[in-house]
Amino acid sequence: MNKQANLTLLLLLAFLLMPNISEAKKKPSWVKQRPNDPAYYIGIANVPKAGSAVEYRQAARGAALKQMSSEIKVNISSNSVLHKIETDYEYKEAYESKIQASVEQTLEGYEVLTWEDRKEYWVMTRLSKQKYERAKQMKLDKAKMMASSYLTDAFKAIDDYDAYSALNYLAKGVISLRDHLEEDLTYKTVDGTYNVGTELFSTIQDVFRRVQLMPVQSNYQIQFSKKLEVPIGVNATFTGKAGEKRPLVGFPLKYEFTKGEGILTAQSKTNYDGYTSVSITRLISKRKMQEITAGFDFSHVAESEMDDEVKRLLKVFFPVKQMPAVGITIEVLKSKAYLVSEEKVFGKLDDKGAFTGMLKTELNENFFTFTSDMNEADFVVTVNSNFVAGDERKGQGYSVFTVFADFNIVIQDIKSQTEIFADNLTGIRGMRPGNYEYALKDVRIKLIEQFKEQIEPRLEQVNM
């Protein structure tokens, strides 16, 4: 009986172990041991069967592809445009990081093998190194051919004195190389061999050198006013290969205040005479010497493809410091005014007029240049201020003094003999312990602050 029982137990154990033995036989060799095949890039991953089948299968394939792509090393060629031109170091670092990360997204033509048991799902991806290099070379050749074609179009535009079209073609050529900047961009043609990347860069610089911007007037003297209509014009020419100059047509220029601040009318492209202009419609800054710079408006180049990555790439090939630009000086001349003032302090006329001096400084900085000769003035500014002593409030061992102030301003246009502005402030109160002089100083400060806060904004709306 014991022998029979032992035999039965052994048979039962053998039967229970049979599925695992069978399963082990089905397990492929690449699951048991990672293959070592120098002809292939290989990635292997396994995940537990958790969640839906779609989820764990996608996770396994993604992990295998990531592992396989990590085997593909990206090397920067010595003939890379990143080595040949002066690039932004941060851009170069970011680009090198991006191309390594993007290998996984650009992989194609790889094989996929799978295996699974009750608990795990396995994936192996493998890609022939020869096939990968052949596909990579085909993409590179296509990119270089496209870039070369855009270069040819750019040269034709240059021959036609069309700088704007040439720059657009060159930008498209740069964009066609966006995924290949680290590679050897040497390109062979019937005319010879050249690096298409550096040729694009040098041609962009050549176009910029051929563009000449000349302001109609290099210096403007403008009477300060909140409302203006002062045209600022620039003539643009393009130098041909033989050195001859022609008007540059359809070239976008951007005008902007590079010193000071103001509002300009809409930007425009040069006309058939190579001329373009904007107008200063408002001066905001009150600084005496300001500057407007007219330069190439880069935003118009390849504007349909201006995602952030393309913008960063084009900035490398289109350095701002090399773009054609010209500065125009704006000298602000404020209107001349003659000041008539009367300042009363505690019932008496104050010849020194401390508050009048404060007000004159404020007006001089922001609105007028004051003159002592009325014949030179454009406006007469009449101001009246009256400071009246108030109560003395006594406390324990001290007194608080109060002074009230009223103020009135009238501005008259001498030429038209019309009043163009009038305003006033009343009941402004100053308080200080000690004496009335301290309270007087306090109310002067409060009065000038109220003038800035309440009257100046309205005064800015007056055309002077």
C-alpha positions in Angstrom: 0.0 0.0 0.0 2.8 2.4 0.8 4.5 1.8 -2.6 1.2 2.3 -4.4 0.6 5.6 -2.5 4.0 6.9 -3.3 3.6 6.1 -7.0 0.2 7.9 -7.1 1.7 11.0 -5.5 4.6 11.1 -8.0 2.2 10.8 -10.9 0.1 13.6 -9.5 3.1 15.9 -9.1 4.3 15.1 -12.6 0.9 15.9 -14.0 0.8 19.3 -12.1 4.2 20.2 -13.3 3.5 19.4 -17.0 1.9 22.8 -17.9 4.9 24.8 -16.5 7.4 22.5 -18.3 5.4 22.9 -21.5 5.2 26.7 -20.9 9.0 26.9 -20.4 9.5 25.1 -23.7 7.4 27.7 -25.4 9.4 30.6 -24.0 11.5 32.0 -26.8 15.2 32.3 -26.5 15.2 36.2 -26.4 13.1 36.1 -23.3 15.5 33.7 -21.6 18.6 35.6 -22.6 19.1 38.9 -24.4 20.4 38.4 -28.0 23.8 39.7 -28.9 23.5 40.5 -32.6 25.8 43.3 -33.8 23.7 43.7 -36.9 20.7 44.9 -35.0 19.6 47.5 -32.5 17.5 45.6 -29.9 15.1 46.6 -27.2 13.4 44.1 -24.8 10.8 44.9 -22.1 8.3 43.0 -20.0 5.4 44.3 -17.9 2.9 42.6 -15.5 -0.5 42.1 -17.0 -2.2 44.8 -15.0 -5.0 46.9 -16.4 -6.4 46.4 -19.9 -4.6 44.5 -22.6 -4.2 47.6 -24.6 -2.6 49.5 -21.7 0.0 46.8 -20.8 0.8 46.1 -24.4 1.4 49.7 -25.2 3.5 50.1 -22.1 5.7 47.1 -23.0 6.2 48.3 -26.6 7.0 51.8 -25.5 9.6 50.6 -23.0 11.2 48.3 -25.6 11.4 51.2 -28.2 12.9 53.4 -25.6 15.6 50.9 -24.8 16.3 50.3 -28.4 16.6 54.0 -29.2 19.1 54.4 -26.4 21.5 52.2 -28.3 21.5 54.6 -31.2 24.1 57.2 -30.5 23.8 60.6 -32.1 27.2 62.0 -33.1 27.8 65.6 -34.1 29.6 65.6 -37.4 32.7 67.8 -37.9 30.9 69.1 -41.0 27.8 69.9 -39.0 26.4 73.4 -39.3 26.5 73.6 -35.5 30.3 73.5 -35.8 30.5 75.7 -38.8 28.6 78.8 -37.8 28.5 80.8 -34.6 25.5 79.5 -32.8 23.9 80.2 -29.4 25.5 77.8 -26.9 22.2 77.2 -25.2 20.5 76.5 -28.5 23.2 74.0 -29.4 22.9 72.2 -26.1 19.1 72.1 -26.3 19.3 70.8 -29.9 21.7 68.0 -29.0 19.3 67.0 -26.2 16.3 67.1 -28.5 17.8 65.0 -31.3 18.7 62.2 -28.9 15.2 62.3 -27.4 13.6 62.4 -30.8 15.3 59.3 -32.1 12.5 57.1 -30.6 9.8 59.1 -32.4 11.6 58.9 -35.8 12.2 55.1 -35.7 10.5 53.1 -38.5 10.8 49.7 -40.2 11.6 47.8 -37.0 10.4 44.3 -36.2 8.2 43.5 -33.2 8.1 40.1 -31.4 5.9 39.3 -28.4 5.4 36.6 -25.9 3.2 36.2 -22.8 2.2 33.9 -20.0 -0.4 34.2 -17.4 1.4 37.0 -15.5 3.7 38.9 -17.9 3.7 40.4 -21.4 7.0 40.6 -23.2 8.1 42.6 -26.3 11.2 42.7 -28.3 11.8 45.3 -31.0 14.8 45.1 -33.3 16.0 47.2 -36.2 18.6 46.4 -38.7 21.5 48.8 -38.4 22.0 48.7 -42.1 18.4 49.5 -42.8 18.4 52.3 -40.2 21.4 53.9 -41.7 20.0 53.6 -45.2 16.7 55.2 -44.2 18.5 58.0 -42.3 20.7 58.7 -45.3 17.7 58.9 -47.6 16.0 61.4 -45.3 19.3 63.4 -45.1 19.7 63.4 -48.9 16.1 64.5 -49.4 16.6 67.4 -46.9 19.8 68.5 -48.5 18.2 68.4 -51.9 15.3 70.5 -50.7 17.6 73.0 -49.1 19.7 73.2 -52.2 16.6 73.8 -54.3 15.5 76.7 -52.0 19.1 78.1 -52.3 18.7 78.1 -56.1 15.4 80.0 -55.8 17.0 82.4 -53.4 19.9 83.1 -55.9 17.3 83.8 -58.6 15.5 86.3 -56.3 18.8 88.0 -55.5 19.4 88.4 -59.3 15.9 90.0 -59.5 16.8 92.4 -56.6 14.0 90.8 -54.5 15.6 90.5 -51.0 12.3 89.7 -49.3 11.6 86.6 -51.5 15.3 85.5 -51.2 15.1 85.6 -47.4 11.9 83.6 -47.4 13.4 80.9 -49.6 16.5 80.8 -47.4 14.3 80.4 -44.3 12.5 77.5 -46.0 15.9 76.0 -46.7 16.9 76.3 -43.1 13.6 74.7 -42.0 14.1 71.7 -44.3 17.3 71.0 -42.4 15.8 71.3 -39.0 16.2 67.6 -38.1 19.7 67.3 -39.6 21.8 70.1 -38.2 24.1 67.6 -36.4 24.9 65.7 -39.7 27.4 66.3 -42.5 25.5 68.7 -44.8 28.0 68.4 -47.7 26.1 68.4 -50.9 27.4 67.4 -54.4 26.2 69.1 -57.5 27.4 69.3 -61.1 29.0 72.6 -60.2 30.9 71.2 -57.2 30.6 70.3 -53.5 29.5 72.6 -50.7 28.0 72.5 -47.2 24.4 73.4 -47.8 23.9 74.6 -44.1 26.8 77.1 -44.1 25.9 78.2 -47.7 22.4 79.1 -46.4 23.9 81.0 -43.5 26.4 82.9 -45.6 23.8 83.8 -48.3 21.5 85.2 -45.6 24.3 87.4 -44.4 25.1 88.4 -48.0 21.5 89.5 -48.6 21.6 91.6 -45.4 24.8 93.2 -46.5 23.2 94.2 -49.8 20.3 96.0 -48.2 20.9 99.6 -47.4 18.4 101.7 -45.4 18.6 105.5 -45.5 16.3 107.7 -43.5 14.8 110.6 -45.3 15.8 112.7 -42.3 18.3 111.4 -39.7 17.2 113.9 -37.1 13.8 115.3 -36.2 13.0 118.1 -33.9 9.5 117.7 -32.6 7.4 120.0 -30.4 6.2 117.9 -27.5 2.6 117.1 -27.8 0.3 114.3 -26.9 -1.2 114.3 -30.4 1.0 114.4 -33.4 1.3 113.4 -37.0 5.0 113.4 -37.9 6.0 111.1 -40.8 9.2 109.2 -40.4 10.4 107.9 -43.8 13.1 105.5 -44.9 14.4 104.7 -48.4 15.7 101.1 -49.0 18.0 100.0 -51.8 19.5 96.7 -52.9 23.0 96.3 -54.3 23.3 93.9 -57.2 26.2 91.6 -58.0 27.8 94.2 -60.2 27.6 96.9 -57.5 24.6 98.7 -59.0 21.8 99.8 -56.6 18.1 99.6 -57.2 15.0 100.5 -55.0 14.2 97.6 -52.8 10.5 96.7 -53.3 8.2 94.9 -50.9 10.7 94.8 -48.1 9.0 94.8 -44.6 10.4 97.2 -42.1 9.6 97.5 -38.4 9.7 100.9 -36.7 10.0 101.1 -33.0 11.2 103.4 -30.2 14.6 102.1 -29.0 15.0 105.2 -26.8 12.1 106.9 -25.3 8.5 105.9 -25.9 5.7 106.8 -28.3 2.9 105.5 -30.5 3.5 104.9 -34.2 1.0 104.1 -37.1 0.9 100.7 -38.6 4.0 99.2 -40.2 4.4 98.8 -43.9 6.5 97.3 -46.7 8.6 99.4 -49.1 6.8 100.6 -52.2 8.0 100.5 -55.8 10.4 103.4 -55.1 11.8 101.6 -52.1 10.2 104.0 -49.7 8.2 103.3 -46.5 7.1 105.4 -43.6 5.2 105.6 -40.4 4.0 108.5 -38.4 4.5 109.4 -34.7 1.0 109.9 -33.5 1.8 110.3 -29.8 4.8 110.9 -27.7 4.7 109.2 -24.3 8.2 109.7 -23.0 9.2 113.2 -22.1 12.9 112.7 -22.4 14.6 115.2 -24.7 16.6 112.8 -26.9 14.8 109.8 -28.2 15.4 107.3 -31.0 13.3 105.3 -33.5 15.0 102.3 -35.2 13.8 101.1 -38.6 14.9 97.6 -39.3 14.0 94.4 -41.1 10.7 93.0 -39.8 11.7 89.3 -39.3 8.2 88.3 -38.3 7.1 88.2 -42.0 9.6 85.5 -42.8 8.2 82.0 -43.1 5.3 83.3 -40.9 3.1 80.3 -41.8 5.6 77.9 -40.0 6.4 80.0 -37.0 6.1 77.5 -34.2 8.4 78.0 -31.2 11.0 75.5 -32.3 11.2 77.0 -35.8 11.5 80.5 -34.3 14.5 79.4 -32.2 16.1 77.7 -35.3 15.7 80.7 -37.5 17.1 83.1 -34.9 20.4 81.1 -35.2 20.5 81.6 -39.0 19.1 85.1 -38.9 21.1 86.9 -36.1 19.3 90.1 -35.1 22.6 92.0 -34.8 23.3 91.4 -38.5 19.8 92.5 -39.8 19.7 95.8 -41.7 18.6 98.7 -39.5 19.0 102.4 -39.2 18.5 104.8 -36.2 16.6 108.1 -36.4 17.1 110.7 -33.7 14.0 112.4 -32.2 14.7 115.6 -30.3 11.7 116.7 -28.3 11.0 120.4 -28.2 8.4 121.4 -25.7 6.1 124.3 -26.3 7.3 127.6 -25.0 5.2 129.2 -22.3 5.2 132.4 -20.3 4.3 132.1 -16.7 2.1 134.7 -14.8 1.7 133.8 -11.2 0.3 135.2 -8.0 0.9 133.4 -4.7 -0.6 134.7 -1.4 0.6 133.4 1.9 -1.5 134.3 4.9 -3.0 137.3 3.1 0.2 138.7 1.7 1.8 138.3 -1.8 4.8 136.1 -1.6 7.5 137.3 -4.1 9.6 134.2 -3.7 6.6 131.9 -4.5 7.8 128.6 -3.1 4.8 126.7 -4.4 5.0 128.5 -7.8 8.5 127.3 -8.1 7.4 123.7 -7.4 4.6 124.0 -10.0 6.9 125.5 -12.6 9.4 122.7 -12.2 6.6 120.1 -12.7 5.2 121.9 -15.8 8.7 122.3 -17.2 9.5 118.7 -16.9 6.3 117.5 -18.5 4.7 120.1 -20.7 6.5 123.4 -21.4 9.8 125.2 -21.7 9.3 128.4 -19.9 10.6 131.7 -21.3 10.9 135.1 -19.8 10.0 136.8 -23.1 6.3 136.6 -23.9 7.0 137.3 -27.6 8.7 133.9 -27.8 5.9 132.1 -26.0 3.2 129.9 -27.6 1.1 129.8 -24.4 0.5 131.9 -21.3 0.1 129.9 -18.1 -1.6 131.9 -15.4 -1.6 130.4 -11.9 -3.0 131.7 -8.6 -2.5 130.1 -5.3 -3.7 131.2 -1.9 -2.6 129.8 1.5 -4.8 130.7 4.5 -4.0 130.0 8.1 -6.6 127.8 9.9 -7.1 126.8 13.5 -4.5 126.1 16.1 -5.5 123.0 18.0 -3.9 122.8 21.4 -3.1 119.6 23.1 -1.1 118.7 26.2 2.2 120.4 25.7 1.9 120.9 22.0 -0.3 122.6 19.3 -1.3 121.4 15.8 -1.6 124.1 13.2 -3.8 124.0 10.0 -3.3 125.7 6.7 -5.7 125.6 3.8 -4.8 126.1 0.1 -6.8 127.0 -3.0 -5.3 126.8 -6.5 -6.3 127.9 -10.0 -4.6 127.4 -13.4 -5.6 128.9 -16.8 -3.7 128.3 -20.1 -4.2 130.5 -23.1 -3.0 130.0 -26.7 -1.3 133.2 -27.7 -1.8 132.7 -31.4 -5.5 132.1 -31.3 -6.1 134.2 -28.2 -8.3 131.4 -26.8 -8.4 129.7 -23.5 -7.5 126.1 -24.0 -7.5 124.8 -20.4 -8.7 125.8 -16.9 -8.9 123.9 -13.7 -8.7 124.4 -9.9 -8.2 122.8 -6.5 -9.9 124.1 -3.4 -9.8 123.3 0.3 -6.5 121.4 0.4 -5.5 121.0 4.0 -2.1 120.8 5.7 -1.6 120.0 9.4 1.6 120.0 11.4 2.6 120.5 15.1 5.0 123.3 15.9 3.9 126.3 13.9 2.1 127.5 10.8 5.3 127.3 8.7 5.4 123.6 9.1 1.7 123.3 8.2 2.4 125.5 5.2 5.2 123.2 3.9 2.8 120.2 4.4 0.0 121.8 2.4 2.3 122.8 -0.5 3.4 119.1 -0.8 -0.2 117.9 -0.7 -1.2 120.6 -3.3 1.5 119.6 -5.8 0.5 115.9 -5.3 -3.2 116.7 -6.0 -2.1 118.7 -9.1 -0.3 115.6 -10.4 -3.1 113.3 -9.5 -6.1 115.4 -10.6 -5.1 118.1 -13.0 -2.1 116.6 -15.0 -4.2 113.7 -16.5 -6.6 116.2 -17.9 -3.8 118.5 -19.0 -2.3 115.6 -21.0 -5.3 115.5 -23.2 -4.8 119.0 -24.3 -3.1 119.5 -27.7 -0.2 121.8 -26.9 
